[in-house]
């Protein structure tokens, strides 16, 4: 046995090198994942995983998994995720009585991440017949910081990407070995489909791919048969038999594999198991039109995720993958087009990369958090890059040229490799040199959007936080806008710490002693200003020298007590406290806005404007500040100036209904009917329930200039039709348009 292993290494050293590299990665990934934090979605899946295991243990009698019972704000929705890796993790922790569930979750996820790397490398080999291509592909994917970082704790996108890659590999093997694909290939293809479906309903894509590639494969065989019959008429009848047999076998094997894969996926997914057709179909429809919209920092502007520009995903891919991958991808298209014999295999891997991106762009899908929802397209992309570099090596004619061309991709991977080492475990926030790395992306794109840094921040608080005498309870209150993660890491120290919720902009109004905030969701303008981080920052967690999370320490609670005094109507006392607090932390939005509210109540508009200008100086698109300044200016009859501040809100947030409403009222007062109607249309798109209020305003404005109520009604009707069309009620809009 020992001699056989030695002989195998001697016979194929490159293959042996791939195996060694793959084994190294299989060990390295679980070890590295142990340092990762808790992602923003994990806590939703803890309870559902227990529900799923109870469903199977009770043989379906416990139906909590079917309704997502006990899962908080996602109850009634989370059951539409198969979440197989979450369920496996919970089962392991339960069997072995592991208290820290994150340990098993990290391990399971890292194994899936490794499988994605393994099958990407194997696919590159199957297409090129070169183990160098496999090594290049596996290395490119392992040293892709975003993929590596998500392999630590993203139990939705990484496992799905891995199973989609495995499915693409076995699809390729199926067609390469047809008409006699080995049973192993058939079984593993069905397993790939089943596991992908048991993670996300998007696993149905593998079935669609199977059908599409099967049709293309069959048509290519028909074309080949036609060419053969053209050369030799005697072979025509024989070719028809071959084509007929090919069709029957493709259809037969396709149905068997598809049904087996679908059955496996349904069996591992309780919600699908209780209704294998309708629940899968409804889930696919729901996921295709995901309704939850989240504001994202994209290009230095906060944009609703369902209103992001079409190029959101393509641009995010461009600026977050290693330059080496982009160069390899370019080489794929430049060097491999002459190899007509492999066109079909190139098409398979290209389609697995390109089609989902095209579809997301074409349908205007609601995506957010970078491009993690499309992460499953990345392994095929890296396969193409690996094939591109492999073709470049083959392009070299002399020995020294091949050596230099072999070194090239590894040299290009030095920057991401250095980033991985220096910034562990925050690899997933990587940006490439196109935008100047993470420092260049700071304030312009989301960084730690999945809250990984809350682990390190919580551990810092445990090690360093001490009572100051300002506490209002017997415990130190730690505020955060992601309590589940912080509470998890403080779970063994609840005698000393209490976790409370606070939004960033409202931190001055809440009672806390220490606060943990990732920069996700913060104003891009504020992040890039001199006011960040605040003066009460005691610790920063940085990547490439810029903060992705900060820890604040309360040295004074004048802001908190000042807000209480304001709410109780003690305005003068509140002003004293709030101004004292502002002197300590000049960037506290809540304190500034509370002071402004007091001055507006006192009708001291100049003072209110003075403090609003302080806030707008470092956060010029702050919606509340712009709205309040517009109000203060209106009180001074400075209508045009007020409109400018309202327009900032209208331009920045199409879902803000108050700004266009106020703007419309001002235009009505000025008899600017065209602008009034434009703002009312914007307001109604934000909230269509105020149509009667809009009609009343238009009637008043029209009557002021001597026009009839009927004219106003007809004008409103035109606006309402456009609003209905914008909101997607095209049938209702058409019906109203056809009415006389």
NORFENMO-V199412 format. One record per residue. N is the residue number from 1. RES is the residue in one letter. SS is DSSP state (~ for helix, > for strand, _ for the rest). Layout:
# NORFENMO-V199412
N_RES_SS ; N_RES_SS
This chain:
# NORFENMO-V199412
1_X__ ; 2_X_~ ; 3_X_~ ; 4_X_~ ; 5_X_~ ; 6_X_~ ; 7_X_~ ; 8_X_~ ; 9_X_~ ; 10_X_~ ; 11_X_~ ; 12_X__ ; 13_X_~ ; 14_X_~ ; 15_X_~ ; 16_X_~ ; 17_X_~ ; 18_X_~ ; 19_X_~ ; 20_X_~ ; 21_X_~ ; 22_X_~ ; 23_X_~ ; 24_X_~ ; 25_X_~ ; 26_X_~ ; 27_X_~ ; 28_X_~ ; 29_X_~ ; 30_X_~ ; 31_X_~ ; 32_X_~ ; 33_X_~ ; 34_X__ ; 35_X__ ; 36_X__ ; 37_X__ ; 38_X__ ; 39_X__ ; 40_X__ ; 41_X__ ; 42_X_~ ; 43_X_~ ; 44_X_~ ; 45_X_~ ; 46_X_~ ; 47_X_~ ; 48_X_~ ; 49_X_~ ; 50_X_~ ; 51_X_~ ; 52_X_~ ; 53_X_~ ; 54_X_~ ; 55_X_~ ; 56_X_~ ; 57_X_~ ; 58_X__ ; 59_X__ ; 60_X__ ; 61_X__ ; 62_X__ ; 63_X__ ; 64_X_~ ; 65_X_~ ; 66_X_~ ; 67_X_~ ; 68_X__ ; 69_X__ ; 70_X__ ; 71_X__ ; 72_X_~ ; 73_X_~ ; 74_X_~ ; 75_X__ ; 76_X__ ; 77_X__ ; 78_X_~ ; 79_X_~ ; 80_X_~ ; 81_X__ ; 82_X__ ; 83_X__ ; 84_X_~ ; 85_X_~ ; 86_X_~ ; 87_X_~ ; 88_X_~ ; 89_X_~ ; 90_X_~ ; 91_X_~ ; 92_X_~ ; 93_X_~ ; 94_X_~ ; 95_X_~ ; 96_X__ ; 97_X__ ; 98_X__ ; 99_X__ ; 100_X__ ; 101_X_~ ; 102_X_~ ; 103_X_~ ; 104_X_~ ; 105_X_~ ; 106_X_~ ; 107_X_~ ; 108_X_~ ; 109_X_~ ; 110_X_~ ; 111_X_~ ; 112_X_~ ; 113_X_~ ; 114_X_~ ; 115_X_~ ; 116_X_~ ; 117_X_~ ; 118_X_~ ; 119_X_~ ; 120_X_~ ; 121_X_~ ; 122_X_~ ; 123_X_~ ; 124_X_~ ; 125_X_~ ; 126_X_~ ; 127_X_~ ; 128_X_~ ; 129_X__ ; 130_X__ ; 131_X_~ ; 132_X_~ ; 133_X_~ ; 134_X_~ ; 135_X_~ ; 136_X_~ ; 137_X_~ ; 138_X_~ ; 139_X_~ ; 140_X_~ ; 141_X_~ ; 142_X_~ ; 143_X__ ; 144_X__ ; 145_X_~ ; 146_X_~ ; 147_X_~ ; 148_X_~ ; 149_X_~ ; 150_X_~ ; 151_X_~ ; 152_X_~ ; 153_X_~ ; 154_X__ ; 155_X__ ; 156_X__ ; 157_X_~ ; 158_X_~ ; 159_X_~ ; 160_X_~ ; 161_X_~ ; 162_X_~ ; 163_X_~ ; 164_X_~ ; 165_X_~ ; 166_X_~ ; 167_X_~ ; 168_X_~ ; 169_X_~ ; 170_X_~ ; 171_X_~ ; 172_X_~ ; 173_X_~ ; 174_X_~ ; 175_X_~ ; 176_X_~ ; 177_X_~ ; 178_X__ ; 179_X__ ; 180_X__ ; 181_X__ ; 182_X__ ; 183_X_~ ; 184_X_~ ; 185_X_~ ; 186_X_~ ; 187_X_~ ; 188_X_~ ; 189_X_~ ; 190_X_~ ; 191_X_~ ; 192_X_~ ; 193_X_~ ; 194_X_~ ; 195_X_~ ; 196_X_~ ; 197_X_~ ; 198_X_~ ; 199_X_~ ; 200_X__ ; 201_X_~ ; 202_X_~ ; 203_X_~ ; 204_X_~ ; 205_X_~ ; 206_X_~ ; 207_X_~ ; 208_X_~ ; 209_X_~ ; 210_X_~ ; 211_X_~ ; 212_X_~ ; 213_X_~ ; 214_X_~ ; 215_X_~ ; 216_X_~ ; 217_X_~ ; 218_X_~ ; 219_X_~ ; 220_X_~ ; 221_X_~ ; 222_X_~ ; 223_X_~ ; 224_X_~ ; 225_X_~ ; 226_X_~ ; 227_X_~ ; 228_X_~ ; 229_X_~ ; 230_X_~ ; 231_X_~ ; 232_X__ ; 233_X_~ ; 234_X_~ ; 235_X_~ ; 236_X_~ ; 237_X_~ ; 238_X_~ ; 239_X_~ ; 240_X_~ ; 241_X_~ ; 242_X_~ ; 243_X_~ ; 244_X_~ ; 245_X_~ ; 246_X_~ ; 247_X_~ ; 248_X_~ ; 249_X_~ ; 250_X_~ ; 251_X_~ ; 252_X_~ ; 253_X_~ ; 254_X_~ ; 255_X_~ ; 256_X_~ ; 257_X_~ ; 258_X_~ ; 259_X_~ ; 260_X_~ ; 261_X_~ ; 262_X_~ ; 263_X_~ ; 264_X_~ ; 265_X_~ ; 266_X_~ ; 267_X_~ ; 268_X__ ; 269_X__ ; 270_X_~ ; 271_X_~ ; 272_X_~ ; 273_X_~ ; 274_X__ ; 275_X__ ; 276_X__ ; 277_X__ ; 278_X_~ ; 279_X_~ ; 280_X_~ ; 281_X_~ ; 282_X_~ ; 283_X_~ ; 284_X_~ ; 285_X_~ ; 286_X_~ ; 287_X_~ ; 288_X_~ ; 289_X__ ; 290_X__ ; 291_X__ ; 292_X__ ; 293_X__ ; 294_X__ ; 295_X_> ; 296_X_> ; 297_X_> ; 298_X_> ; 299_X__ ; 300_X__ ; 301_X__ ; 302_X_> ; 303_X_> ; 304_X_> ; 305_X_~ ; 306_X_~ ; 307_X_~ ; 308_X__ ; 309_X__ ; 310_X__ ; 311_X__ ; 312_X_~ ; 313_X_~ ; 314_X_~ ; 315_X_~ ; 316_X_~ ; 317_X_~ ; 318_X_~ ; 319_X_~ ; 320_X_~ ; 321_X__ ; 322_X__ ; 323_X_~ ; 324_X_~ ; 325_X_~ ; 326_X_~ ; 327_X_~ ; 328_X_~ ; 329_X_~ ; 330_X_~ ; 331_X_~ ; 332_X_~ ; 333_X_~ ; 334_X_~ ; 335_X_~ ; 336_X__ ; 337_X__ ; 338_X__ ; 339_X__ ; 340_X_~ ; 341_X_~ ; 342_X_~ ; 343_X_~ ; 344_X_~ ; 345_X_~ ; 346_X_~ ; 347_X_~ ; 348_X_~ ; 349_X_~ ; 350_X_~ ; 351_X_~ ; 352_X_~ ; 353_X_~ ; 354_X_~ ; 355_X_~ ; 356_X_~ ; 357_X_~ ; 358_X_~ ; 359_X_~ ; 360_X_~ ; 361_X_~ ; 362_X_~ ; 363_X_~ ; 364_X__ ; 365_X__ ; 366_X__ ; 367_X__ ; 368_X__ ; 369_X__ ; 370_X__ ; 371_X__ ; 372_X_~ ; 373_X_~ ; 374_X_~ ; 375_X_~ ; 376_X_~ ; 377_X_~ ; 378_X_~ ; 379_X_~ ; 380_X_~ ; 381_X_~ ; 382_X_~ ; 383_X_~ ; 384_X_~ ; 385_X_~ ; 386_X_~ ; 387_X_~ ; 388_X_~ ; 389_X_~ ; 390_X_~ ; 391_X_~ ; 392_X_~ ; 393_X_~ ; 394_X_~ ; 395_X_~ ; 396_X__ ; 397_X__ ; 398_X__ ; 399_X_~ ; 400_X_~ ; 401_X_~ ; 402_X_~ ; 403_X_~ ; 404_X_~ ; 405_X_~ ; 406_X_~ ; 407_X_~ ; 408_X_~ ; 409_X_~ ; 410_X_~ ; 411_X_~ ; 412_X_~ ; 413_X__ ; 414_X_~ ; 415_X_~ ; 416_X_~ ; 417_X_~ ; 418_X_~ ; 419_X_~ ; 420_X_~ ; 421_X_~ ; 422_X_~ ; 423_X__ ; 424_X__ ; 425_X__ ; 426_X__ ; 427_X_~ ; 428_X_~ ; 429_X_~ ; 430_X__ ; 431_X__ ; 432_X__ ; 433_X_~ ; 434_X_~ ; 435_X_~ ; 436_X__ ; 437_X_~ ; 438_X_~ ; 439_X_~ ; 440_X_~ ; 441_X_~ ; 442_X__ ; 443_X__ ; 444_X__ ; 445_X_> ; 446_X__ ; 447_X__ ; 448_X__ ; 449_X__ ; 450_X__ ; 451_X__ ; 452_X__ ; 453_X__ ; 454_X_~ ; 455_X_~ ; 456_X_~ ; 457_X_~ ; 458_X_~ ; 459_X_~ ; 460_X_~ ; 461_X_~ ; 462_X_~ ; 463_X_~ ; 464_X_~ ; 465_X__ ; 466_X__ ; 467_X__ ; 468_X__ ; 469_X__ ; 470_X__ ; 471_X__ ; 472_X__ ; 473_X__ ; 474_X__ ; 475_X__ ; 476_X_> ; 477_X_> ; 478_X_> ; 479_X_> ; 480_X_> ; 481_X__ ; 482_X__ ; 483_X_~ ; 484_X_~ ; 485_X_~ ; 486_X_~ ; 487_X_~ ; 488_X_~ ; 489_X_~ ; 490_X__ ; 491_X_~ ; 492_X_~ ; 493_X_~ ; 494_X__ ; 495_X__ ; 496_X__ ; 497_X_> ; 498_X_> ; 499_X_> ; 500_X_> ; 501_X_> ; 502_X__ ; 503_X__ ; 504_X__ ; 505_X__ ; 506_X__ ; 507_X_~ ; 508_X_~ ; 509_X_~ ; 510_X__ ; 511_X__ ; 512_X__ ; 513_X__ ; 514_X_> ; 515_X_> ; 516_X_> ; 517_X_> ; 518_X_> ; 519_X__ ; 520_X__ ; 521_X__ ; 522_X__ ; 523_X__ ; 524_X_~ ; 525_X_~ ; 526_X_~ ; 527_X_~ ; 528_X__ ; 529_X__ ; 530_X__ ; 531_X__ ; 532_X__ ; 533_X__ ; 534_X__ ; 535_X__ ; 536_X__ ; 537_X_> ; 538_X_> ; 539_X_> ; 540_X_> ; 541_X_> ; 542_X_> ; 543_X_> ; 544_X__ ; 545_X__ ; 546_X_> ; 547_X_> ; 548_X_> ; 549_X_> ; 550_X_> ; 551_X_> ; 552_X_> ; 553_X_> ; 554_X__ ; 555_X__ ; 556_X__ ; 557_X__ ; 558_X_~ ; 559_X_~ ; 560_X_~ ; 561_X_~ ; 562_X_~ ; 563_X_~ ; 564_X_~ ; 565_X_~ ; 566_X_~ ; 567_X_~ ; 568_X__ ; 569_X__ ; 570_X__ ; 571_X_~ ; 572_X_~ ; 573_X_~ ; 574_X_~ ; 575_X_~ ; 576_X_~ ; 577_X_~ ; 578_X_~ ; 579_X_~ ; 580_X_~ ; 581_X_~ ; 582_X_~ ; 583_X_~ ; 584_X_~ ; 585_X__ ; 586_X__ ; 587_X__ ; 588_X__ ; 589_X_~ ; 590_X_~ ; 591_X_~ ; 592_X_~ ; 593_X_~ ; 594_X_~ ; 595_X_~ ; 596_X_~ ; 597_X_~ ; 598_X_~ ; 599_X_~ ; 600_X_~ ; 601_X_~ ; 602_X__ ; 603_X__ ; 604_X__ ; 605_X_~ ; 606_X_~ ; 607_X_~ ; 608_X_~ ; 609_X_~ ; 610_X_~ ; 611_X_~ ; 612_X_~ ; 613_X_~ ; 614_X_~ ; 615_X_~ ; 616_X_~ ; 617_X_~ ; 618_X_~ ; 619_X__ ; 620_X__ ; 621_X__ ; 622_X__ ; 623_X_~ ; 624_X_~ ; 625_X_~ ; 626_X_~ ; 627_X_~ ; 628_X_~ ; 629_X_~ ; 630_X_~ ; 631_X_~ ; 632_X_~ ; 633_X_~ ; 634_X_~ ; 635_X_~ ; 636_X__ ; 637_X__ ; 638_X__ ; 639_X_~ ; 640_X_~ ; 641_X_~ ; 642_X_~ ; 643_X_~ ; 644_X_~ ; 645_X_~ ; 646_X_~ ; 647_X_~ ; 648_X_~ ; 649_X_~ ; 650_X_~ ; 651_X_~ ; 652_X_~ ; 653_X__ ; 654_X__ ; 655_X__ ; 656_X__ ; 657_X_~ ; 658_X_~ ; 659_X_~ ; 660_X_~ ; 661_X_~ ; 662_X_~ ; 663_X_~ ; 664_X_~ ; 665_X_~ ; 666_X_~ ; 667_X_~ ; 668_X_~ ; 669_X_~ ; 670_X__ ; 671_X__ ; 672_X__ ; 673_X_~ ; 674_X_~ ; 675_X_~ ; 676_X_~ ; 677_X_~ ; 678_X_~ ; 679_X_~ ; 680_X_~ ; 681_X_~ ; 682_X_~ ; 683_X_~ ; 684_X_~ ; 685_X_~ ; 686_X_~ ; 687_X__ ; 688_X_~ ; 689_X_~ ; 690_X_~ ; 691_X_~ ; 692_X_~ ; 693_X_~ ; 694_X_~ ; 695_X_~ ; 696_X_~ ; 697_X_~ ; 698_X_~ ; 699_X_~ ; 700_X_~ ; 701_X_~ ; 702_X_~ ; 703_X_~ ; 704_X_~ ; 705_X__ ; 706_X__ ; 707_X__ ; 708_X__ ; 709_X_~ ; 710_X_~ ; 711_X_~ ; 712_X_~ ; 713_X_~ ; 714_X_~ ; 715_X_~ ; 716_X_~ ; 717_X_~ ; 718_X_~ ; 719_X_~ ; 720_X_~ ; 721_X_~ ; 722_X_~ ; 723_X_~ ; 724_X_~ ; 725_X_~ ; 726_X_~ ; 727_X__ ; 728_X__ ; 729_X__ ; 730_X_~ ; 731_X_~ ; 732_X_~ ; 733_X_~ ; 734_X_~ ; 735_X_~ ; 736_X_~ ; 737_X_~ ; 738_X_~ ; 739_X__ ; 740_X__
